[in-house]
Amino acid sequence: MNRVVVTGLAAITPLGNDLASSWENLIAGKSGIGPITSFDASAFDSRIAGHVKEFDHTPYIPHKQAKRMEPFTRYAVSCTRMLLDETGLEIPEDQAERVGVVIGVGLGGLDAIEVYHKKLLERGPGRISPFFIPTMIANMAAGQVSIEAGARGPNICTTTACASGTHAIGYAYTDIMLGRIDAAICGGVESTVTPLGVSGFTAMKALSTRNDDPERASRPFDGERDGFIMGEGGGVLLLESLEHAQKRGATILAEVAGFGASGDAFHMTAPPEDGSGMALAMRAALREARVAPEDVDCINAHGTSTKLNDLCETRALKTVFGDHAYKLNISANKSQIGHLLGAAGGVEGVFSVKTLAEGIIPGTANQTTPDPDCDLDYCASGSRDKQVEYVLSNSFGFGGTNGCILFKRFSD
């Protein structure tokens, strides 16, 4: 089995239009959440979101090409261009089939669906663009990344709701570990802060309505949490086999130690109250890595800021880690960027690797009111300067789908 390492990171988030600014604002405790600006949300119960702000794609994608992409695909291609420029990865034609692409997308082009459905009703079927389907489908992010990079290995989209990005990293890791490919561009992207998207989650009573205080609305594990905040953006990683990375002299940022996936087999949208499905995925990641629970230092939590999900994740952590759960440093990035749905695992995976590489654990914002049922250490006082050996990144999605990636500080 090959050892798999992380050699590159890129991100576009509500905290910044590149990784450097996103990370700087994350560890500073800043919020990327504010009023919805992409449409008139005045009639909506929830009127706040984590928008990507004034992102200029033109340094990465020609304007004509970008017009044929939905925002989620533009995020994927732009992140890929940043990644390739940063890492210096070149993919010769005779090695192209050894580089794969796995990009997670939860919902795809909701904006295009809304625009073209309106056009269909108002102007008839003859006015639908031939580019509608190719821009809207979720796998176009992976397809366009493959084209941009010249990667001809497996070209896959994972669509597993809010676990999409984490599953993408996990399946890319598995292919490299098994020797099917040498490298992969992987992660997650999403752009669904649209009238239909917000309406759908509002109808489920899933979103926070703390509209007058957007920066403090996302409150993972807090006693006054009232729902999640929709976000948008993307996070992409470059994974390589250790041998491939060393051969080309790549800078190694971390190692992927294990991947776990599971199903709740319980309910369409709600996890079982004991968090048993989540626990199965965490244990699977630890088992694959041959790591004892007490060796894990840090959890990048799914932490959505919903009543049930945060409670179940806390219970799952106690099930897996026992008394050691109270010694874990638990960080919930969604407190500052909102819930990026299919992109969440990609962005949080990027931040998990930064935690290992930089020796800084991001804090969890808006932890002001204790919840007696969520009584672990959620880094409520802010970011911590602390070198850790392992970070477990959790993602859990509708349909009872769970994914966990265990990242390890790299050492020879």
N, C-alpha and C positions, 0 to 999 in steps of 0.2 A: 504494500500500500504506500502511495506517495504522501509525504507531508505537504500540506497546503498552506501557503502564506498569502498575506495581503500586501500588495506592493503599490497600491494607488487608491486614492479616495477623491471623490468630487461630490458636491452638494449644491443645490439651489433650494432655499427654504424661506419661510416667512421671516427669518432672522437675518438673511443676507443672500446676495446673488452669487456667492461662491462659498467655498468651504471655510476660508480664512475668516471672513466676516461672520458667517453663521456660528462658527465655533467661539469666536471672541465674544459675541453677544450672548451665546448660551452660557458660558462660564461666568459672564458678568451678571447673569440673572435677569437679562432684559426680556421683554415680551414682544412677540411678533404678531400678536392678536389685536385686532381693531375692528371698526365698522366694516361691513360688506360694502365694497365699492364697485364690484363688477356688474351690478344691476340694482334696481330700486328695490330694496328689501323692507321698505317702510311698513308693508302689510304683513310681514312675517313675524312669527313669535320669536324666532332667533334671528338676530340681525348682525351678528359678529362672526368673524372668521380669521384664519391665519392665511392672509394673502401673500403671494410672492409680489414684491413691490418694484415696479418700474424695471423689470428685467429686460435687457437688450440682447436679443439673440443674434444680432447681425455679426458680431465677431466670430460666431461659430457656425452660422447657417446662412447661406445666401437668401435674400428676401423672397425670390421667386420660389425657391424650394420650401421655405418656411410657410408660405401661403397654403401649401398643400399638407400641412401638419397641424394637428390639434395641439394645444398647449402641452399636454402630457408628453407627446412625442418630441416637441421642441425641448422640453426639459431633459429628456433622455439623451437626445443627440448632443445638446450643449454640454451636459455633464460628461459625456463620452469624449468630446473634443478636449475639455479641460483635463480629463484623465490621461488621454494619450499625450497631450502636450507636457503634462507634469512628469509622467513616467518615462517618456521617450520610447515607449513600446512601438516597435515596428513589426509588421506582419507580412513577411515575404510571401509571394504567391505559393511557393512550394510548401509553406508551413500553415497556410490559412485554414486548412481543415482541422488543425490542432488547437484553434482558438474558438471558443463558444461564446454565445450571448444568451443570458437568461435575465429577463426583465419582468418584474411583477407589476401588474396593473389591476386595480380592484374593479373599476367600473368602465374605464375607457372614455370615449368622446361624448359625454352627455351634452356638452354645449352644441356639438354638431347635430346631434339628434333633435334637440329643441329647435335649432335654427331651421333645419330642413323639414321638420314636421310642420312647422308654421308655414313654410314656403309651399309645401305640398297642399295644405288646406286652402291657402289663399290664392295660389297661382297654378296649381295643377301639377301632375307628374312630369310634364315636359320641362319643368324648370329645376328639376333636381340635378345637381352636378354629378358628373361621372366620378368625381373625387370624393363624394360623400362617404361611400363604404370604405374605400382605402384609407381615409383619414380617421374614421370613427373607430374601427375595430381595435380591440385592446392590444393585439399582438403586433400592431404597426410600430410601437416603440422599439421592440426587439428587432423588428425587420429593418427599420431605419438605422439603428445602431450597428447592425451587421453590415449594412451598406457603407456607413460612414467609416467603420474600422477596417473593412475588408476581411472580416472574420467569417469563415465558411464552415465552422464546426456547428454543433447543435445550436439552433436558433429558436428559442422557446420563450413563451409568455406564460407565467404562472398567474392564474386568477383565482385566488383563494381568499377573497374579501380582504380583511385587515391583516392577514398573514402573508399576503402575496409577496412582499419584498423579502421577508425572511425566508420563505420557501425558495425564492429565486436564488438567494445566496447559498442555501443549503443544497440545492440540486446542482448548482455550479461546483460547489466544493466536492460533492460526491463524484461527479464525473472526472474531476482532476485526481481525486484520491484513488479512483479505480483505474487511472491511466488511460481513460478514453480520450482525454484532451490534455494539453499542457497549461492552458490559461483560459480565463473567462472574464468577460465584462458582465457584471451582475448587480442587481439592486432593485429599486422600485421607484415608480413615478406615478403621479396622480394630479388631476385638475378637474374637480367636480363641484367647485363652489358656484353652482348655477341655480336658477330658480327651481328646477326639477329636483336636483340633488338635495338642496336645503329643505324643500317641501317634503320630500320622502322621509328624511331623517326626523324632521319636525313631527310628522304624523306618527312616528314611532315613539315620540316623547323622549328621544335620545339626546337632544341638543340642549345645552345650557341656554337659559333665557336671561342671563345676567348682562343685559345689553348696555346698561349704564356704567358698567365697570369691566370693560372687555379684557384689560390686562390681568385682572384677577379672576376671570370667569372660569378658566380651566384649573381645577383644583384636585388633582389626583390624590386619592387616599385621605382627603380632608373631610371633616365631619359635615361641611356645608356644600359638598359637591352636588351639582344638579344636572350634570350631563356634559357631553364632550363638545368641543369646538371643531368645526370642519377646517381643514388646512389643505394646502397644495404645495407641490414642489417635487423634488427628487433627490435620491442619494444613490450613488453608483460606486462600486468597488472593483478593483482589478485583483483577481485571484490567480496565483500561479503555483505550479508544483515548485517545491523548494529547489530542485535541481535546475529547472528552467530559469527561475529567478536568479540563482547564483551564477549560472552560465552567462547571463547577460549583464551581470553586475547591478541588479536592481536593489534599491533600498527596501528593506523588509520592515514593515510597520508592525505586524502582528502575525500570529498563526491562527488558523481555524482548527480548533481541537475536536469539535464534535457538533453533530446536528441531530435534533430530535423532532419528530412530527407525530401527531396523534389526532384522534377524533373523539369528540364527546359522546356521540351516538345518543343525544339527549333532546335537543330542541333546536328550532330554526335559528333563533337569535340569542337565547339565554344559555349561559354555561350552567352546569350542575353546581349547586350551592357549595359543595365541598371542594370545588376546583379540581376534581379528580382527573379530568381530561388534560388540563394544563399541567398537572403534576406528571402525567405520563410522558409528555413531550420533554419536560425538564430532565426527568430521569434518563430518558433515552439519549439526550445530548451528553450527559455526564457519563453514562455507560459506554458510549462510543469512544469518548475521550479517555476512559479509564481514570477518571478523576473522582475523588471522594467529595461528598457535599461540603465537608468542612474546609476543603482547599479553595473553594470559590470565595472571592472577596466582594464582588460587586454584581448587582443586577441592574440591567437597563430594562426597566419594567414596561409592560404594555400600558399600564396606568392611564386609562382613558378618561377618568373623572366621572364615570357613571357609578351609581350606587352598587350595583350587583357585580360588575366586572372587577372593580378594585377590591371588593370584599373577597371574591373568589380567588383572585391572584394572591392576595395575602394568605388565605387559607392553603393554597397550593404550595406556596413557599414554605410554610410551616410544616406541611406534610413531607416535602422533599428534604428540607434542611434541618428539621427538628429544632433543638435548642440553638443551633448555629444560625438559624434564621434571624435571631435578634442581634447577631454580630455582622450581618450583611450591610453593605452600603447600597441602598436602593435609590436609583435615580429615575425620574419620570420626565422625559424630554417634552412630552405633550403638554406639560404645564406652561411651556413657553412658545411652542410652535403649533399647538392644536393637534388634531388627529388627521394625519395625512393619508389615512385609509390604506390603499395599496402601496403607497410610498413610505408608510410609517417604518416598516422593517428595514428598508433601504437606508433611510436617513438615520435611524437609530443604530443600525449596524455601523455606519460611518462614524457616528459619535462614540460608539463603544470602542472602536479601534483607536480613535483619538484619545480616549481615556487611558488606554494602555500605553500609547506612544508618548503622551505628554505627562502622565502622572497626575492628572487632574480628573476628579469625579464631579460632573455637573450636579448642582443641587436640584431639588424639586421645589418649584415656586408655589406660593399661595397655600402653604401648609400653616394655617393659623388656628384652626379649630380641631382639637383632637377627636378622632373617632375611636372609641374603645375597642372596636372590632378590627381596626387597622392600626396596630400598635407596634409596628416594626420601625426601623431607622430609615426614613425616607429622605435623608439629607436635607431636612427642612431649613437648616441654617445657611444654606448656600453651598457653593462649590468647595471641594476639599482638595488640597494638595496632598495626594497620597498615591504612592506607587502600588499598583495591584497586579496580581499574577493572572487572574481570570475575570472575564466579564461575560455573564450570561444574558443574551438579548432575547426578550420574550415578545411574541406576537400571537394574538388569538383573534379568530374571525368568526363572522356569522356562518351558520352551517356547522358549528362545532369543530372548526379546523384550527389546529394549534401548531406553532413552529417555534423552535428555540435554537439559537446558534451560540456555541461556547467559543469565545475568542480567548487566546492565550498570549501573554507577553512573549515575544520571540527570544529564544536563546539557542545557540548551537548545541 
